[in-house]
Amino acid sequence: MNIKNHKLKFSTIQIIQNKKAKLENSTKELDWLISNYINGRIPDYQMASWLMAVNLNGMSFKETANYTKQLIKSGTQLHFNNNRKEIIDKHSTGGVGDKVSLILAPILACLNYKIPMLAGRSLEHTGGTIDKLESIPGFKTNLELSEFKNCVNKIGISIMMQTKDICPADGKIYALRDVTATVNSLPLICGSILSKKIAEGINTLVLDIKTGNGAFMKKYEDALKLGDLMKNIGNEFGLDVIPTFTGMDQPLGQSAGIWCEILESYEFLKGNFSDDLYKVVLHLFQKFNPKKNTKAIFDDIISSGNGLNKFIEFVEIQGGNFSKIESKSVNNPSFSKESYTHKIGYVRSMDTRIIGFALSRLGAGRSQKSRKIDSTCGVDFFKKIGDKVSIESPLFKIYGCNEQKLLNAEKEIRSAYEIVSNSTGVYNPIISN
């Protein structure tokens, strides 16, 4: 990053105080703040204070655009030689059991789209794509940019973590937000997502904004605000952002965790999928080109095995051992437990946020930046909203490598279920067309 502005006479405390007073931070202030933080001249505790002030008081449109620009400037921007309209990406604002990227990207690559995807780790109660991919033996997420581009040009897809090359400032801030309760901020979310996507060199971004009790945007109105902000900020940088809205009032798919979501993605591409996950993946697939990306084409990519073959290519080109996925022979948990209810009736609701935090404490997330992930941990859901339950059939199965954490998480997740006597409808995750 160009750090020539670090010698300018700005005060970190004054920048924080200005934001606490709901004043606008100038472009030069933001440049100085980000430059000095990424280079170690501003400590975490001061950056955390500024992030909290932003979280409480927000940013203007101009500030958000400038903040995004500074994150981009902290690293390199990619450029591809292909027709730029073919360079696309999809991003989710985060949920529980959201393994859509692992499924959708190989499917899109079958249609000659190029998908250079920078993904993140777990954030608060939501799972991280990078954590899941790193559970595959040998899989490399820390790639050189030349490797990343080579994968995209060769097979149409690559997913890697943020590195010192692309938006390193966001990578450092992202980790700090996760442990300082400053995730749920529209401008910080917008800057974090769009800086990476713009740096990828893409032309089109389909943005899956989650809303509901398990999402950062619990209210649909807030999700709409974020969608509008992202679209307008994207326009400032020549990026076509297509917001879409899906529900997170229950975990997505049949499982939530780490390795278990890799296995579910593999099964999906073999043609074995839950109805809710199928609906979301298809919905986002069609958003890239509503006329050409039809359900028939989507189904054919799966039934022909082309989607699975592309997934295998993707895993292997980044060093992963696909045979371990196929044989399901690694990441076996030391403990597991099926959870039952004492009630008879129907699942009316699930508190997905409670489920997500329970999984995080079990080992799927981080309460501290240095905490390691337990790749074996997760939950298989046997009953979800609308399903009939009885005392004989389990609600879910939970597993991991720490018995006491597992027992605690089992109680928390069981408490997240609301069971009523009257029949309820099946949950439809598609909110907006």
Summary of the structure (lengths in Angstrom):
residues: 433
radius of gyration: 21.4
end to end distance: 40.3
largest distance: 69.1
contacts: 1541
relative contact order: 0.13
helix: 46%
strand: 15%
